[in-house]
Amino acid sequence: MENMVHMFGGTKKKSTLVDERVIFFAREDEDSPRQDILGKFCNEDLKAFKSCMAANGNDENKCLETKGVLDKCAALAFKEVNGSGPGKWVY
């Protein structure tokens, strides 16, 4: 309720209930669940993208073709993992 009163100009006090922190999750770490799933479903595409990144000084703009191929495979992989039901992919 404190937020509503502030939003409509009823008070000068700002709410402290809003948490504006940014939480970073390990997505690119070698042992992250995302990398494990990509390794199981898109191993060759992942290797091609990583080798392209290594060869180009980690400049993603120079690896857009391999990234596009990996993105298509990853979309199908995560769709399958997310739709597989509870208990099949637990990390």
C-alpha positions in Angstrom: 0.0 0.0 0.0 2.9 2.3 0.7 3.9 2.1 -3.0 0.4 3.1 -4.2 0.3 6.2 -2.0 3.6 7.3 -3.4 2.7 6.6 -7.0 -0.4 8.8 -6.8 1.5 11.7 -5.1 0.1 11.3 -1.6 3.5 11.3 0.1 7.1 12.3 -0.5 8.4 9.2 1.1 9.8 6.6 -1.3 9.2 2.9 -0.6 12.0 0.7 0.5 10.1 -2.4 -0.5 11.4 -2.4 -4.1 14.6 -4.5 -4.5 16.6 -3.2 -7.4 19.5 -5.5 -7.2 20.6 -7.4 -10.3 21.3 -11.1 -9.6 23.7 -12.7 -12.1 23.4 -16.4 -12.7 26.2 -18.5 -14.0 25.2 -19.2 -17.5 28.5 -19.6 -19.3 30.5 -21.4 -16.6 31.6 -24.8 -17.9 29.7 -26.6 -15.1 26.5 -24.6 -15.4 23.2 -26.4 -16.2 22.8 -24.4 -19.3 26.2 -25.5 -20.7 25.5 -29.1 -19.7 22.2 -29.1 -21.6 23.9 -27.5 -24.7 26.7 -30.1 -24.5 24.2 -32.9 -24.5 21.9 -31.6 -27.3 24.2 -29.4 -29.4 27.7 -30.6 -28.8 29.1 -30.0 -32.3 27.4 -26.6 -32.6 28.7 -25.6 -29.2 32.2 -26.6 -30.1 32.1 -24.7 -33.3 30.9 -21.6 -31.6 33.5 -21.8 -28.8 36.3 -22.4 -31.3 35.2 -19.4 -33.4 35.0 -17.2 -30.2 38.5 -18.3 -29.2 39.9 -17.7 -32.7 38.4 -14.2 -32.8 39.3 -12.9 -29.4 35.8 -13.6 -27.9 34.2 -11.1 -30.3 30.7 -12.4 -30.7 30.1 -10.2 -33.7 32.6 -12.2 -35.7 30.8 -15.5 -34.9 27.2 -14.7 -35.8 26.9 -17.6 -38.2 27.9 -20.3 -35.7 25.9 -18.5 -33.0 22.8 -18.6 -35.1 23.2 -22.3 -35.7 23.7 -22.8 -31.9 20.7 -20.6 -31.1 18.4 -22.7 -33.2 19.7 -26.0 -31.7 19.5 -24.5 -28.2 15.9 -23.3 -28.7 14.8 -26.9 -29.5 16.9 -28.3 -26.7 15.5 -26.1 -24.0 12.0 -26.6 -25.3 12.5 -30.3 -24.9 14.0 -29.9 -21.4 11.4 -27.5 -20.2 8.6 -29.7 -21.5 10.0 -33.0 -20.3 8.2 -32.9 -16.9 9.4 -32.8 -13.3 12.3 -34.9 -12.2 14.0 -35.6 -15.6 16.4 -32.6 -15.6 17.4 -31.8 -12.0 20.5 -29.9 -11.2 
